[in-house]
Amino acid sequence: MNWCCIWMASGGHPAWFVLRNLVSSTKLDMGWEAHTSGAVAPVLQPWSEGKKHGGPLDVASPSLYVFWHCATRTKGLCRCAEHQEQARHLLLVDRTEVVRSSLHPVFSKVFTLDYYFEEAQKLRFEVYDTHGPSNLGCQDDDFLGGMECTLGQIVAQKKMTRALLLKFGRNAGKSTITVIAEDISGNNGYVELSFRAQKLDDKDLFSKSDPFLELYRVNDDQSEQLVYRTEVVKNNLSPAWEPFKVTLSSLCSGQETRPLKCLVWDYDSRGKHDFIGEFSTTYEEMQKAFGEDQAQWDCVNAKYKQKKRHYKNSGVVILADLKFYRVYSFLDYIMGGCQIHFTVAIDFTASNGDPRNSCSLHYINPFQPNEYLQALVAVGEICQDYDSDKRFSALGFGARIPPKYEVSHDFAINFNPEDDECEGIQGVVEAYQNCLPRVQLYGPTNVAPIISKVARMAAAEEHTGEASQYYILLVLTDGVVTDMADTREAIVRASHLPMSIIIVGVGNADFTDMQTLDGDDGVLRSPRGEPALRDIVQFVPFRELKSASPAALAKCVLAEVPRQVVEYYSHKELPPRGISTHTHEACPQRLGQLGVQPVSVSSTLEVP
């Protein structure tokens, strides 16, 4: 199995796409995630098994949490900064669903992670017996055991078994957790499936069955991998389950003839579910049968078939809907003609210091560019490759400007309010240098007006109904914004638009409060409580990148933009220009055309 990154022809940037059962994702309700900032993307799919009883998982309702060991709280800096502050910090990746009252929990939740060969990416797995609602944290749950390893160890060993440990390193009995790596090549689509059933067997004495369906993929070694588990439909022998989305990689490993198995159960709150029946099929057969309006299968209980002479089935399962969705990459949109409109906003508040003083952050040194210019040039030179006219908007805020010297928070630094664009990055640099002696640095540090100004342009683009122009706003500031509430409101509104915001903090100020604008530690909300539709903000303190190269700075700052572009257009169901606007196709395209090989990892928890 080759774990090496295959570099794409477009500038040497690695790319990966993982689409794996992310229907509950808070970032994107399309149920998938894609970006081009990583090298290889493993998908962690944990599952657990217990044997006998009396172990730590006896009558437990287990769920599994996965954490990163983070070196810093800021996105991207682990890969780019040569000198970092090491902070002991666990960042929750996500958690599985809760499997109630089960010694044999099988988790269908999937985790998507970047794999970088050059890093020691530490992971922590923790298993809890969950008592309360599954959407709460683990503070009130019983800790059953944990395990730490690196992502590289999982990839290298392909199958790794470790003992579960309690606090202070004590073994959790003989419990173990096994992590299995699986190679997935070329994900570029996912399937939306909808099942219903008719006349299922009644397994309950005083009411009707509470059926749910499980879909399994049969692997090459004949083992079965859970792909999806539906919700439980109470007291119904002819249930219609909610539609769900799975990638072709998850469903059939990209092989349409791979056997699939569907099992139907009657739910029991004690975890002793009653088996109703099963059937086998393939994705290829599903497509053909659905196209011919014959997509239904007998749900068969093998024991009943052996014992009952005239037994036919225990009900019928019907494929009510099948849709294939092609997933487009960042390069698909760029090569389809999508332009990146770059805007820079520069902080001209008095806290920067007098530009004539060599200690000022705005001091123009003929031999060494200041931090504002370094960040501007590093980011702008990347963005200019995706803008055909090479004209960039350059704005300032927090200064008194001529002729009346009134404070402005969204003025053109070329002093042309009718056309704030400059010719190329060099034009922006010249406008900035010419602007400094003409303005009076003042304050406060209000960013919301500029975000709203760019958002208005992005809103006009949204109405075109095409993936033609995406807006990037680079904000360079020396301190925490003063209008935090208005800024949060503006960002939440902008999260619905084709727009990303990059904030670079220059100087040595305390930027702790700026982390709230970044979506790393949770979903950003407006003062009214409205959540952002997407995570569109990337905050980077420049001081942590001073010793890094300009290329490394640009990589850190722009790392999330490709994913944000794809998220927006996918959420709007907009394909690249020149491609039909319908989002699903009758016949799925073949897999295996992407630039890297992702990895899938699943884990087994065994309790004696």
Summary of the structure (lengths in Angstrom):
residues: 608
radius of gyration: 27.2
end to end distance: 32.5
largest distance: 97.4
contacts: 2040
relative contact order: 0.17
helix: 22%
strand: 33%
